[in-house]
Amino acid sequence: MKGSISFHELSALAPDQRAALMVRTEGDLGRFVEQVRPIIDRVRREGDQALAELARELDGALVAPAAIKCRPEEFDSARRNLDAQLIASLTYAAENVRIFHQWQMPEQLRLTEVRPGVLAGEKITPIPSVACYVPRGKGAFPSCLLMTAIPARVAGVPRVMVVTPPGPDGSIDAATLVAARLAGVDEIYKCGGAQAVAAVAYGTQTVPRAAKIVGPGSPWVVAAKRLLADVIDPGPPAGPSEAIVLADETASSRVAALDLINESEHGPDSSAFLVTSSRRLAEEVRRVLPEYWKMMGPVRSGYSAAVLGGPRGGIVLAPDMEAAVDFANDYAPEHLLVLSRDPFHYLGRLVNAGEILLGEDTAIALGNYVLGPSHVLPTAGAARTWSPLSVFDFLKRTSVGYVTAQAHDGLARHAHVLAGYEGFEGHALAVSEARQTARRTA
């Protein structure tokens, strides 16, 4: 089993081999795009009927067009039948997510005095609507609902809805329904995959159009978002899960192995690497991983083994920790966990990651569920320019300016010169003596 874990000596890799390690599942969406096009077109033309038929054809789920929207009694039934401890844990997570995002909220109006009598600033307002995509392909993810809908609610979005794939009997996962109530959401629509993205982009007889869609999804969801980017704001890029565990010689090999499993168990399209300069640590992790796989069921352990034994996972042995940090920055992972007795030693040098978790007590799973920041993070290297999902994804900034009569002439003089240079005669006229004449005769 040990030999099945991919092992890469960083110093021995040719540039093209190193570049190959950076490739994620959604790096080449070509085949997904071609499969998604007819799905989008079908939903645009046929609406609810297409959603019902595609649920049966693609998800094996029976959903009548009239039952696409969840009814209030479905929420009530879910609450009555869900385990009390699970409800308590969902409530605990919801509280932490809400506290963090309330702290994150900016002031609604900020003004600064650029010059005496010259005020400039920003007015912050929420977007009008958002659809939160909650995946269900390899399980149920009520935590994803909390991590997308709560920041939207805190931001003040007037209409927050959820789209999520139904189960075989056409029902929505009970914990997801309870999480929706905890997040303050009462609109859930039974559709998933590319068809859900198309539904909220164009609207159907039941599903309303949304201004934006957020949340992680399969390559089919990612492809649909890209194809529909001129119809709906696709939100931050969030594809299959990925992680780098960056560990130095002081780290525990068993803790490193546990966190390496964390994201690799999501599915065979995930990515997960241990990056270290310690050969001893690397060998110990290779040895203990199979022990932990034996403690798991065959499906999730199979996913983890497939990822860590494939081209998008395993162990990267760097010549030193500087090279290890460079690799992590180049990879720009969704999740980055730093395992060291002094994890803050590396923090200043780490610049590209959706999240940076520090130390052996900050398990990736804590960030996934209860730490507070959203676990919806940029994937496929997008962390170089994108940020985690937050209240800022549901807010827009409008510039605000105010100039007093006393300050006007000083600004106008310079604006007149610049407008003249650029050849805009009307601009120049608007800040010339003609304006003062116009004001006096008004």
N, C-alpha and C positions, 0 to 999 in steps of 0.2 A: 504493500500500500504506500510505503514511504516514497518509492520511486515514481509514483503517479502524480506527485505534487511538482508542478513546474518550478524550475530553479534557474535563475538567470544571474550570471556573473556580469555586473554592469561594466566593468573595465574591459571585458572581452567582447562586448557587443559592437558590431559594426553600426554605423549611423542608421541604416535602414532597419536593422533589428531592434535598435532602441526605439525608433519611431513606431515600429509595429506594436510595441507594448503600450503605446499611447492610444491605440484605436479602441473605441467602444462599439457596442452593438449598433447604436444609431449613427455611427460614423458614415455608413453607406445605407441611406434610406431608399435607394432607387427601387428595389423590388417591392418595398412596402407602399411607396407612393403609387405605383401602378395598380396595386390591389385596392388601394383606398379610393382612388378616383371614382370608380363606379358606385361605391357605397355612398359617397357624398352626393353624387348626382341623384341617386335613387331617393335619398332622404329629402333632398331639395324638391323633387318632383312629387313624391307620394306622401310625405309627412308621417303621420302616426302609423299608417298602414305599413310603411317601409320599416319603421322602428319595430313593430310587432313581428314582422316576417324575419327581419335580420336577427332579432333576439332568438328566434327559433333556429334559424340557419347557422348562426355563428356561435351562439352561447348555449344552445340547447335549452332555452328557457321559454316557457309558455306565458306570454303576456298579451292580453287582449288590448286593442287600441284604447278602449275606454278605461283600462286599468293602469295606464302608463304613469299617471300621477298617484303618489301614495295618499291614501285616505287617512284622516285623523285617527280612526279606530286602529289602523295598523301601527301607528306610533304608540297608542295606549296599550295595545296587546304586547308589544315588544317590551315595554316597561314592566308590565305585570309578570312576564315570563322570564326575564333576564336575571341571572344570578346576582344576588345583592352585593357580593364582593366585587364583581366586575363593574357594577354601577358605581360603587365607591371609588374604584380605581379610575374609571373614566371621569368622575367628578373631580378627583384630585388632579388629574392631568389637565382637565379643562381650566381649573383655577390657576394653575401655574402658567399655562399658555396665555390666559387672559391677563394675568398680572404683568408678564413680560411685555406684552404688546401695548398695554395701557401705559407702561413706562416709556415705550418707544414713540408714542404719539407726539408729533410736533405741535407747536402753537398754531392756532387757526389763522392768526395774522401776525406777521413780523414786519416791522418797518425800521429802517436805519436812516439817519440823517447823513446823506452823502456829502452835502454842502449845507451851509446855513440856509434854511428855508426850502431845502430839497429833500423830500422823503421818497425812498424807494424800498420795496419789499415784496413780500409774497402773501397771497391768500391761499389757504389750504382747504380744499373741498373734496368730498368722496366722489368716486365714479358712480354712475347711476345704477349699475347692476353687475353681478358676476355669477358665473356658474363654477362651482367647485367640483372637480372631477375626482371621484373616489374609486380607485380600482378594486377589482375583485377576482382577477384571473387566477391567482394562485392562493387565494385565501380571502378573508374579510379584513378590512382595514379601517375600523372606526377611528383610530388615531389620526388617520389622514383627514377625516372630516373635521376633527378638532383643529388640526394644524392649518387648515385652509379657511374654514368658515369663521373661526373666532377672530383672527386678525381682520377679516372683512367686516365683521360686526363691530369690532372696536373702532375701526376706521370710520364707521357710520354709513356704510353702503346701504341704500334704502332697500334694495332687493337682492338677497343672497339665496341662491338655489343650489341644489346638489343633483348631479347626474351620476349614476352608478349602475353597474350591470346587475340584473336580477338573477336570483338562483333558478334552478330548473323548474320550480313550481311557480315562478313569477314573483316571488317574495323578495324583500330586501332584508339583508342581514339585521337581526334584532339589535345588536350592539350599535350598529351604524345609525339606526333610528333613534336610539336613546342618546347617542352622541349628538345627533342633530338637535334634539330638544335642548341639550345642555349648551349647545352653541347658539341657540336662539334661531334655529332654522326650521321652518315647517313646510318647505317646498322640496320634495325629493321626486325625481323622475327616473323611471326604470328603463334606463338605456345606458349602454357602455360602448367602449371601443370608438372607432372612427365615426360610427353613426351618432354617438352622443355629441361629439364635437360638431358634426354637421347640424344636429338638431338645435343646439343653442346658438349656432352661427346664423342659421336661416330662420329658425322658428318653425314649429309645426302647429297642427290644430290644438295640441295640448301643451307642448313645451314652448315657453316664451323665448324670444331672442335675448341674448345677454351681450353686454358691451365687452366682456372679457371672460376668458376661461383660464382657470389655474388648477394645478395639481399634477402629480406624476402619472405616468401611464406607459403602456407598451410602445414598441416602435410603430405600431399602427396608429396609436393615439398621437404620437409625436409627428408622424407623417401627415395626419389629418390637420393638425394645428398649423403645420407649415403651409399646406395647400390652401388653408382658409385664412391665412394671416391678413389678407386684404379685406376680409369680411368681419372678422372678430379678432380682438387683441388676444394673441395666443399665450400671453403671460410668460413667466420665466421658463427657460428650457428645463424640463424635468423628465428624464427618461429612466431606463433601468438603473437599479441601484449600483453604487460603486464606493469603494473605500480604499484608503491607504493607511496602514498601521506603520507609523514611523517609530522605530525603536532603536535605542542605543544599547551598549553592553550592560547597562544597569537594569534593564527591563526584565520582567518575569516572562519566560517563554510560554508558560501556561496562560497567563493573561493575554499575551499577544495572540496565541492560538484561538482563544475564545472570541476575541474581537475580530479576528480574521474570518471566522465562521459567520459572524453577525450579518454582514452584508452579502456574503457569498451564498447564503441559504435562500435568498430571495428568488432566485431562478437561474437557469443556465445562461440567460442573457446579461447577468450581472458581471461586475468586475471587482476584484479584491486582491491587493498586494501587501505583503509584509516587506518593508524596505528597511534594511539595517546594514551596519558596517561590521556586525559581529557574526563571524562564521559559527561560533559556538551557539549563539542564540538561534540562528537560522536552522542549524541541524536539530536542535532541541524542539523547535516548533514543528519541523517535519515529522519528528518522532511522536509528538503528543497529539497532533491533529486527529489521527485515526482513533485514538482513545475517546475523544469527544464525539466523533461521528457515531461511535457505537452506542452512545447515550441518547442518540436522536433517532427519530423514525426514518424509514428508508427514503421517503420523498425529499425531505429537507437535507438530510445528509448527502443524498445523491446529487442534489443541486450544488451543494457546497463543494463536494469532491469534483464535480464536473468543471466548476469555475476555477478552482485552485489547481486543477490538473490541466487546464486548457490554456489558450493563448491570451486570455484576458485576466489571468490571475496567477497566484503562486508567490514565490519568494524572490526578491531582488537583493542580491548581495552587493553593496557598494564598497569601494575602496576605503572610504572614510565617511563620517557623518556630514561633511560639507557636500559631498557628492550625493548623499542620500537626500539631503534637503533640496538640492538642485533638482533631483528627479521628481520629488514630490511637487515642487513648484511648477515644473514643466507639465506634469500630469494634471494639475489643477483638479483634484478629486472633489467629489460631492462631500464625503466625510473624510476628515483627516484626524486621526488619533495619535497623539504624541505620548509614547511610553518611555519614561525616564525618571530617575530620582529627582531631576531638576528640569521638568518639561518647559518651564518658562525660559530656560536658556535658549530654546530654539524658536520661541514665539516671534521674536523680532525679525527673523530671517524667513519666516513662512508668509507668503503673500498671496498665493493662489489656492483657495479652498472654499467650498461652500460653508463649512464649519470647521473650526479647530477645537478639538477636545483635548484637555491637558491632564495627563496623569492616569495612574492605574485605577483610580476610583471613579473616573469619569467615563464609564463604559459607553460605547456608541449607542447601546440600547437605551440608556438614560436620555440621550439626546433625541432618540426616536420617539420617546413616549412622554416624558415628564419633566424635562429640564426647563422648558418654557419657550425658547425660540422654535420657530416652525421647522419641521423636518423636511419640508419641501425645499430642496436645494438645487442649484444648477449642476447639471451633469455634462458628460462628454467634453470636458475642458472648458465649458462656458463660465466656470468660476474665475477665469481670467478677466472677464468684464461684467459678469452678472453677480447679483447678490442673492442671499436667501429670500424666500417669500416672507413678506412682512407687511405691516400696515401701509408702507410706502407704495406697495403694489396696488393698493386700493384707493390711493389719494392722488390728486393732481394739483399742481402748483400753478397759480395764476399770478403773473407779475402785477404789482400795484405801484403807482407813482403819484406824487402830488408835489406841485411846485407853487410857491407863493408868488404874489405879484412882485415882491421885492427881489426875489431870487431869479425871476424869469430872464431879465436882460443878460445876466452873466452866462447863463446856459445858451440862450438864443444866439449870442454872438458866435460862439464856437460851432453850434449846429449850422448856422448860416454859412460859415466857411467850409465845413465838410460837405454840406449839400451842394454848394457851388462847385466844389472839386469833382464830385461824382456826377454832375450834370443834371441834378434834379431841381429844375427851376421852381416847381410848385412847393417842394420841401423848403427851399430857401425863402420863397415868398411868405410861407406860413410862419416863419420866425423873423420876418423883417419888420420894419417900421409900420408896414401895412396892418400887422396884427394889432399894434397899439391903437392905430386909427380906428380899426374895426371895433375894438372894445369900447373906445370913447363914444362912438356913435350908436352903440347897441341900445 
